[in-house]
Amino acid sequence: CRESGVRNLQKHIERIYRKAAMKIVSTPESEVITVSPTNLEDFVGKPKFLNQRLYEETPPGVVTGLAWTSLGGKELYIETVCSNNPKGEGEKGTLRTTGQLGSVMEESTKIAHTF
């Protein structure tokens, strides 16, 4: 049993072979088919997942988290900001989180707050 990544690579290579064969059969004058990064999308299609990286270098106050999804996982950015409490309520420098955060996300917000 091969690893799924290897099986997926094999499927892409086979797709390239089939499309190249169709080009050769449909265009008699084409003897050589070249696959390069510029025309790879024509052979295997658009990428299913794009890298949606927001930051080249993560700034202070931001940490990277990982959320579970049905497709495996999703990279998230947890950001913190400094704000003053206008009413003077509560302690200065405290952390407030919103939403339903699991223990891992709560830990990520605390790490981001240390900056």
PyMOL CGO cylinders between C-alpha atoms (Angstrom):
from pymol import cmd
from pymol.cgo import CYLINDER

trace = [
    CYLINDER, 0.00, 0.00, 0.00, 1.57, 3.26, -1.11, 0.3, 1, 1, 1, 1, 1, 1,
    CYLINDER, 1.57, 3.26, -1.11, 1.32, 6.53, 0.72, 0.3, 1, 1, 1, 1, 1, 1,
    CYLINDER, 1.32, 6.53, 0.72, -1.58, 8.74, -0.40, 0.3, 1, 1, 1, 1, 1, 1,
    CYLINDER, -1.58, 8.74, -0.40, 0.75, 11.54, -1.52, 0.3, 1, 1, 1, 1, 1, 1,
    CYLINDER, 0.75, 11.54, -1.52, 2.56, 9.14, -3.86, 0.3, 1, 1, 1, 1, 1, 1,
    CYLINDER, 2.56, 9.14, -3.86, -0.74, 7.85, -5.25, 0.3, 1, 1, 1, 1, 1, 1,
    CYLINDER, -0.74, 7.85, -5.25, -1.86, 11.43, -5.86, 0.3, 1, 1, 1, 1, 1, 1,
    CYLINDER, -1.86, 11.43, -5.86, 1.41, 12.23, -7.64, 0.3, 1, 1, 1, 1, 1, 1,
    CYLINDER, 1.41, 12.23, -7.64, 0.96, 9.14, -9.80, 0.3, 1, 1, 1, 1, 1, 1,
    CYLINDER, 0.96, 9.14, -9.80, -2.57, 10.29, -10.75, 0.3, 1, 1, 1, 1, 1, 1,
    CYLINDER, -2.57, 10.29, -10.75, -1.24, 13.70, -11.80, 0.3, 1, 1, 1, 1, 1, 1,
    CYLINDER, -1.24, 13.70, -11.80, 1.52, 12.14, -13.90, 0.3, 1, 1, 1, 1, 1, 1,
    CYLINDER, 1.52, 12.14, -13.90, -0.99, 9.81, -15.57, 0.3, 1, 1, 1, 1, 1, 1,
    CYLINDER, -0.99, 9.81, -15.57, -3.25, 12.80, -16.29, 0.3, 1, 1, 1, 1, 1, 1,
    CYLINDER, -3.25, 12.80, -16.29, -0.31, 14.57, -17.96, 0.3, 1, 1, 1, 1, 1, 1,
    CYLINDER, -0.31, 14.57, -17.96, 0.40, 11.47, -20.07, 0.3, 1, 1, 1, 1, 1, 1,
    CYLINDER, 0.40, 11.47, -20.07, -3.23, 11.23, -21.21, 0.3, 1, 1, 1, 1, 1, 1,
    CYLINDER, -3.23, 11.23, -21.21, -3.49, 14.92, -22.13, 0.3, 1, 1, 1, 1, 1, 1,
    CYLINDER, -3.49, 14.92, -22.13, -0.14, 14.82, -23.93, 0.3, 1, 1, 1, 1, 1, 1,
    CYLINDER, -0.14, 14.82, -23.93, -1.27, 11.76, -25.88, 0.3, 1, 1, 1, 1, 1, 1,
    CYLINDER, -1.27, 11.76, -25.88, -4.51, 13.52, -26.86, 0.3, 1, 1, 1, 1, 1, 1,
    CYLINDER, -4.51, 13.52, -26.86, -2.53, 16.56, -28.09, 0.3, 1, 1, 1, 1, 1, 1,
    CYLINDER, -2.53, 16.56, -28.09, -0.26, 14.34, -30.18, 0.3, 1, 1, 1, 1, 1, 1,
    CYLINDER, -0.26, 14.34, -30.18, -3.22, 12.47, -31.72, 0.3, 1, 1, 1, 1, 1, 1,
    CYLINDER, -3.22, 12.47, -31.72, -5.32, 15.59, -32.35, 0.3, 1, 1, 1, 1, 1, 1,
    CYLINDER, -5.32, 15.59, -32.35, -2.46, 17.69, -33.75, 0.3, 1, 1, 1, 1, 1, 1,
    CYLINDER, -2.46, 17.69, -33.75, -0.43, 15.65, -36.27, 0.3, 1, 1, 1, 1, 1, 1,
    CYLINDER, -0.43, 15.65, -36.27, 2.41, 18.19, -36.55, 0.3, 1, 1, 1, 1, 1, 1,
    CYLINDER, 2.41, 18.19, -36.55, 3.18, 18.07, -32.80, 0.3, 1, 1, 1, 1, 1, 1,
    CYLINDER, 3.18, 18.07, -32.80, 5.78, 15.38, -32.13, 0.3, 1, 1, 1, 1, 1, 1,
    CYLINDER, 5.78, 15.38, -32.13, 7.16, 16.70, -28.85, 0.3, 1, 1, 1, 1, 1, 1,
    CYLINDER, 7.16, 16.70, -28.85, 5.08, 17.86, -25.92, 0.3, 1, 1, 1, 1, 1, 1,
    CYLINDER, 5.08, 17.86, -25.92, 6.88, 19.93, -23.32, 0.3, 1, 1, 1, 1, 1, 1,
    CYLINDER, 6.88, 19.93, -23.32, 5.46, 20.25, -19.82, 0.3, 1, 1, 1, 1, 1, 1,
    CYLINDER, 5.46, 20.25, -19.82, 6.81, 23.22, -17.92, 0.3, 1, 1, 1, 1, 1, 1,
    CYLINDER, 6.81, 23.22, -17.92, 5.71, 25.29, -14.91, 0.3, 1, 1, 1, 1, 1, 1,
    CYLINDER, 5.71, 25.29, -14.91, 4.09, 27.77, -17.31, 0.3, 1, 1, 1, 1, 1, 1,
    CYLINDER, 4.09, 27.77, -17.31, 1.78, 25.21, -18.97, 0.3, 1, 1, 1, 1, 1, 1,
    CYLINDER, 1.78, 25.21, -18.97, 1.42, 22.70, -16.12, 0.3, 1, 1, 1, 1, 1, 1,
    CYLINDER, 1.42, 22.70, -16.12, -2.03, 24.04, -15.26, 0.3, 1, 1, 1, 1, 1, 1,
    CYLINDER, -2.03, 24.04, -15.26, -3.22, 23.09, -18.77, 0.3, 1, 1, 1, 1, 1, 1,
    CYLINDER, -3.22, 23.09, -18.77, -2.33, 19.47, -18.03, 0.3, 1, 1, 1, 1, 1, 1,
    CYLINDER, -2.33, 19.47, -18.03, -3.33, 18.97, -14.38, 0.3, 1, 1, 1, 1, 1, 1,
    CYLINDER, -3.33, 18.97, -14.38, -5.83, 21.79, -13.79, 0.3, 1, 1, 1, 1, 1, 1,
    CYLINDER, -5.83, 21.79, -13.79, -5.88, 24.56, -11.24, 0.3, 1, 1, 1, 1, 1, 1,
    CYLINDER, -5.88, 24.56, -11.24, -4.51, 23.89, -7.77, 0.3, 1, 1, 1, 1, 1, 1,
    CYLINDER, -4.51, 23.89, -7.77, -7.18, 22.71, -5.34, 0.3, 1, 1, 1, 1, 1, 1,
    CYLINDER, -7.18, 22.71, -5.34, -5.68, 24.50, -2.37, 0.3, 1, 1, 1, 1, 1, 1,
    CYLINDER, -5.68, 24.50, -2.37, -3.90, 27.81, -2.45, 0.3, 1, 1, 1, 1, 1, 1,
    CYLINDER, -3.90, 27.81, -2.45, -1.49, 29.04, 0.15, 0.3, 1, 1, 1, 1, 1, 1,
    CYLINDER, -1.49, 29.04, 0.15, -3.21, 31.96, 1.81, 0.3, 1, 1, 1, 1, 1, 1,
    CYLINDER, -3.21, 31.96, 1.81, -0.29, 33.23, 3.78, 0.3, 1, 1, 1, 1, 1, 1,
    CYLINDER, -0.29, 33.23, 3.78, -0.94, 36.71, 5.15, 0.3, 1, 1, 1, 1, 1, 1,
    CYLINDER, -0.94, 36.71, 5.15, 2.51, 37.50, 6.46, 0.3, 1, 1, 1, 1, 1, 1,
    CYLINDER, 2.51, 37.50, 6.46, 5.94, 36.76, 5.04, 0.3, 1, 1, 1, 1, 1, 1,
    CYLINDER, 5.94, 36.76, 5.04, 7.31, 37.29, 8.54, 0.3, 1, 1, 1, 1, 1, 1,
    CYLINDER, 7.31, 37.29, 8.54, 4.90, 37.07, 11.44, 0.3, 1, 1, 1, 1, 1, 1,
    CYLINDER, 4.90, 37.07, 11.44, 4.73, 40.42, 13.27, 0.3, 1, 1, 1, 1, 1, 1,
    CYLINDER, 4.73, 40.42, 13.27, 4.77, 40.77, 17.07, 0.3, 1, 1, 1, 1, 1, 1,
    CYLINDER, 4.77, 40.77, 17.07, 1.42, 40.02, 18.67, 0.3, 1, 1, 1, 1, 1, 1,
    CYLINDER, 1.42, 40.02, 18.67, 0.49, 37.42, 16.07, 0.3, 1, 1, 1, 1, 1, 1,
    CYLINDER, 0.49, 37.42, 16.07, 0.82, 33.66, 16.42, 0.3, 1, 1, 1, 1, 1, 1,
    CYLINDER, 0.82, 33.66, 16.42, -0.04, 30.87, 14.04, 0.3, 1, 1, 1, 1, 1, 1,
    CYLINDER, -0.04, 30.87, 14.04, -2.67, 28.35, 15.04, 0.3, 1, 1, 1, 1, 1, 1,
    CYLINDER, -2.67, 28.35, 15.04, -4.02, 25.23, 13.39, 0.3, 1, 1, 1, 1, 1, 1,
    CYLINDER, -4.02, 25.23, 13.39, -7.72, 24.46, 13.20, 0.3, 1, 1, 1, 1, 1, 1,
    CYLINDER, -7.72, 24.46, 13.20, -9.13, 21.04, 12.45, 0.3, 1, 1, 1, 1, 1, 1,
    CYLINDER, -9.13, 21.04, 12.45, -11.28, 20.80, 9.32, 0.3, 1, 1, 1, 1, 1, 1,
    CYLINDER, -11.28, 20.80, 9.32, -12.84, 17.92, 7.41, 0.3, 1, 1, 1, 1, 1, 1,
    CYLINDER, -12.84, 17.92, 7.41, -10.08, 18.32, 4.81, 0.3, 1, 1, 1, 1, 1, 1,
    CYLINDER, -10.08, 18.32, 4.81, -7.28, 18.02, 7.34, 0.3, 1, 1, 1, 1, 1, 1,
    CYLINDER, -7.28, 18.02, 7.34, -6.49, 21.41, 8.78, 0.3, 1, 1, 1, 1, 1, 1,
    CYLINDER, -6.49, 21.41, 8.78, -6.35, 25.14, 8.27, 0.3, 1, 1, 1, 1, 1, 1,
    CYLINDER, -6.35, 25.14, 8.27, -3.67, 27.58, 9.30, 0.3, 1, 1, 1, 1, 1, 1,
    CYLINDER, -3.67, 27.58, 9.30, -5.05, 30.51, 11.31, 0.3, 1, 1, 1, 1, 1, 1,
    CYLINDER, -5.05, 30.51, 11.31, -3.55, 33.71, 12.59, 0.3, 1, 1, 1, 1, 1, 1,
    CYLINDER, -3.55, 33.71, 12.59, -4.37, 34.72, 16.14, 0.3, 1, 1, 1, 1, 1, 1,
    CYLINDER, -4.37, 34.72, 16.14, -3.85, 38.44, 16.58, 0.3, 1, 1, 1, 1, 1, 1,
    CYLINDER, -3.85, 38.44, 16.58, -3.74, 40.61, 19.67, 0.3, 1, 1, 1, 1, 1, 1,
    CYLINDER, -3.74, 40.61, 19.67, -3.92, 44.35, 20.02, 0.3, 1, 1, 1, 1, 1, 1,
    CYLINDER, -3.92, 44.35, 20.02, -3.24, 46.72, 22.89, 0.3, 1, 1, 1, 1, 1, 1,
    CYLINDER, -3.24, 46.72, 22.89, -6.25, 48.72, 23.92, 0.3, 1, 1, 1, 1, 1, 1,
    CYLINDER, -6.25, 48.72, 23.92, -7.05, 51.01, 26.81, 0.3, 1, 1, 1, 1, 1, 1,
    CYLINDER, -7.05, 51.01, 26.81, -10.23, 50.49, 28.75, 0.3, 1, 1, 1, 1, 1, 1,
    CYLINDER, -10.23, 50.49, 28.75, -11.98, 53.87, 28.46, 0.3, 1, 1, 1, 1, 1, 1,
    CYLINDER, -11.98, 53.87, 28.46, -14.05, 53.36, 31.59, 0.3, 1, 1, 1, 1, 1, 1,
    CYLINDER, -14.05, 53.36, 31.59, -11.04, 52.34, 33.66, 0.3, 1, 1, 1, 1, 1, 1,
    CYLINDER, -11.04, 52.34, 33.66, -12.70, 49.03, 34.53, 0.3, 1, 1, 1, 1, 1, 1,
    CYLINDER, -12.70, 49.03, 34.53, -10.62, 45.93, 35.05, 0.3, 1, 1, 1, 1, 1, 1,
    CYLINDER, -10.62, 45.93, 35.05, -6.90, 45.58, 35.28, 0.3, 1, 1, 1, 1, 1, 1,
    CYLINDER, -6.90, 45.58, 35.28, -4.52, 46.99, 32.73, 0.3, 1, 1, 1, 1, 1, 1,
    CYLINDER, -4.52, 46.99, 32.73, -2.74, 44.47, 30.57, 0.3, 1, 1, 1, 1, 1, 1,
    CYLINDER, -2.74, 44.47, 30.57, -5.37, 41.76, 30.89, 0.3, 1, 1, 1, 1, 1, 1,
    CYLINDER, -5.37, 41.76, 30.89, -6.38, 39.45, 28.08, 0.3, 1, 1, 1, 1, 1, 1,
    CYLINDER, -6.38, 39.45, 28.08, -9.94, 39.19, 26.83, 0.3, 1, 1, 1, 1, 1, 1,
    CYLINDER, -9.94, 39.19, 26.83, -10.95, 36.63, 24.24, 0.3, 1, 1, 1, 1, 1, 1,
    CYLINDER, -10.95, 36.63, 24.24, -14.21, 36.32, 22.36, 0.3, 1, 1, 1, 1, 1, 1,
    CYLINDER, -14.21, 36.32, 22.36, -15.96, 33.41, 20.70, 0.3, 1, 1, 1, 1, 1, 1,
    CYLINDER, -15.96, 33.41, 20.70, -15.91, 29.72, 21.47, 0.3, 1, 1, 1, 1, 1, 1,
    CYLINDER, -15.91, 29.72, 21.47, -12.27, 28.88, 21.80, 0.3, 1, 1, 1, 1, 1, 1,
    CYLINDER, -12.27, 28.88, 21.80, -10.95, 25.46, 22.60, 0.3, 1, 1, 1, 1, 1, 1,
    CYLINDER, -10.95, 25.46, 22.60, -8.08, 24.98, 24.99, 0.3, 1, 1, 1, 1, 1, 1,
    CYLINDER, -8.08, 24.98, 24.99, -5.51, 25.04, 22.17, 0.3, 1, 1, 1, 1, 1, 1,
    CYLINDER, -5.51, 25.04, 22.17, -6.81, 28.35, 20.81, 0.3, 1, 1, 1, 1, 1, 1,
    CYLINDER, -6.81, 28.35, 20.81, -6.91, 29.83, 24.30, 0.3, 1, 1, 1, 1, 1, 1,
    CYLINDER, -6.91, 29.83, 24.30, -3.29, 28.81, 24.72, 0.3, 1, 1, 1, 1, 1, 1,
    CYLINDER, -3.29, 28.81, 24.72, -2.43, 30.46, 21.38, 0.3, 1, 1, 1, 1, 1, 1,
    CYLINDER, -2.43, 30.46, 21.38, -4.04, 33.73, 22.44, 0.3, 1, 1, 1, 1, 1, 1,
    CYLINDER, -4.04, 33.73, 22.44, -2.06, 33.69, 25.69, 0.3, 1, 1, 1, 1, 1, 1,
    CYLINDER, -2.06, 33.69, 25.69, 1.16, 33.12, 23.73, 0.3, 1, 1, 1, 1, 1, 1,
    CYLINDER, 1.16, 33.12, 23.73, 0.31, 36.01, 21.40, 0.3, 1, 1, 1, 1, 1, 1,
    CYLINDER, 0.31, 36.01, 21.40, -0.45, 38.22, 24.42, 0.3, 1, 1, 1, 1, 1, 1,
    CYLINDER, -0.45, 38.22, 24.42, 3.06, 37.67, 25.83, 0.3, 1, 1, 1, 1, 1, 1,
    CYLINDER, 3.06, 37.67, 25.83, 4.45, 39.89, 23.07, 0.3, 1, 1, 1, 1, 1, 1,
]
cmd.load_cgo(trace, "trace")
